[in-house]
Amino acid sequence: MNQQFLIGAAIGLVVGGVGGWFLGSYQAAQSINAQIAQEQADRETLNPFEDVTTNPLEDVTTNPYENVKTNPFE
């Protein structure tokens, strides 16, 4: 009777350990997938260039080389 109890307990511990390992790895995979999905959603919503409609250099007409004397002998 004592030997059957020990064998049953050992089998129960092995089955429980394997089941716990599979359950833990499944939950970890779900957590990682949820984090990846959240990061991708954040990247899509946090685009700093999404609504840029103006060019800050659009009206700049100055040429820094326009009145530069390039020939020193003139």
Secondary structure, DSSP 8 states (H G I E B T S, - for coil): -HHHHHHHHHHHHHHHHHHHHHHHHHHHHHHHHHHHHHHHHHHHH--TTTT----TTTT----TTTT----TT-
